[in-house]
Amino acid sequence: MDRFEFQRQCVRNVGEEKVLNVGCHIDGGGIKYVGPNVFNCDVEVQVGWQYQPDYLFDARFRWPFDDESVGLVVLGDILEHMFDHEILDILKEARRVSRRLCITVPQA
């Protein structure tokens, strides 16, 4: 199973609870299309993207969501782009808003 299928399975397993696909970029795994409860999140919209992220915020800082308000946070292929202290901040925020995380990294 590839990492994108793993992400999609994680999303399917939360039922109708809200899912945040954080650092979605172009959503290469098609997470947004698993269900209407998936919200793509990124720091900005880039020219040429075929969609608009549902939420714009910098994952390294406080996220605009209440504590435990989300069923799942997907961090798909994002953490390898961060410094160690930023990774810790992102994981703390993900844990604050959700008790479930799906984390993938590309194979080296």
C-alpha positions in Angstrom: 0.0 0.0 0.0 1.4 3.4 -0.9 1.4 6.3 1.6 -1.5 8.0 -0.2 -3.7 5.0 0.2 -2.8 4.8 3.9 -3.9 8.5 4.2 -7.2 7.8 2.5 -7.8 4.8 4.7 -7.2 6.9 7.8 -9.7 9.4 6.6 -12.3 6.7 5.8 -11.9 5.4 9.4 -13.1 8.6 11.1 -16.5 8.5 9.6 -18.2 11.9 9.3 -15.9 13.7 11.7 -13.9 16.7 10.4 -10.6 16.0 8.8 -7.8 18.5 8.3 -5.3 17.7 5.5 -2.6 20.1 6.7 0.1 21.1 4.2 -2.0 19.7 1.4 -0.1 21.5 -1.4 -1.7 20.0 -4.6 -3.3 17.1 -2.6 -1.4 14.5 -4.6 -3.2 11.7 -2.8 -6.7 13.1 -3.5 -7.5 13.2 0.3 -10.1 16.0 -0.3 -12.1 13.7 -2.5 -12.5 10.9 0.1 -15.5 12.8 1.6 -17.2 16.1 2.3 -15.7 16.2 5.8 -12.1 16.7 4.5 -10.7 20.2 4.5 -7.4 21.1 2.8 -5.2 23.4 4.7 -2.1 25.3 3.5 -0.1 28.4 4.2 -0.9 30.0 0.9 -2.4 29.6 -2.5 0.1 29.3 -5.3 -0.5 30.2 -9.0 -1.5 27.3 -11.0 -3.3 25.3 -8.3 -6.5 23.8 -9.5 -8.3 24.4 -6.1 -8.4 26.8 -3.2 -7.4 25.4 0.2 -10.4 25.5 2.6 -8.2 27.1 5.4 -5.1 29.2 5.1 -2.8 29.2 8.1 0.9 28.5 9.0 1.0 25.1 10.7 4.1 26.1 12.7 1.9 28.5 14.8 -1.4 28.3 16.6 -4.1 26.8 14.4 -7.5 28.5 14.0 -9.4 25.5 15.6 -10.8 24.8 19.0 -9.3 22.1 21.2 -10.4 18.6 20.2 -12.6 20.0 17.5 -11.3 17.7 14.7 -11.6 14.0 14.2 -8.3 13.5 12.4 -5.3 15.6 11.3 -3.4 14.3 8.2 0.2 15.5 8.0 1.1 14.0 4.7 4.7 14.6 3.5 5.0 17.9 5.3 7.2 17.3 8.4 10.4 16.6 6.4 10.3 20.2 5.2 10.5 21.6 8.8 13.2 22.2 11.4 13.0 20.0 14.5 11.6 22.7 16.7 8.9 23.4 14.1 8.0 19.8 13.9 7.4 19.8 17.6 5.2 22.8 17.4 3.1 21.3 14.6 2.7 18.0 16.5 1.6 19.9 19.6 -1.1 21.8 17.6 -2.2 18.7 15.8 -2.6 17.0 19.2 -4.5 20.0 20.6 -7.1 20.0 17.9 -7.4 16.2 17.5 -6.5 13.0 19.3 -5.9 11.2 16.0 -3.1 11.8 13.6 -2.1 10.3 10.2 1.6 11.1 9.5 3.4 10.0 6.4 6.8 10.9 4.9 8.2 10.1 1.4 10.4 7.1 1.1 14.1 8.0 0.8 
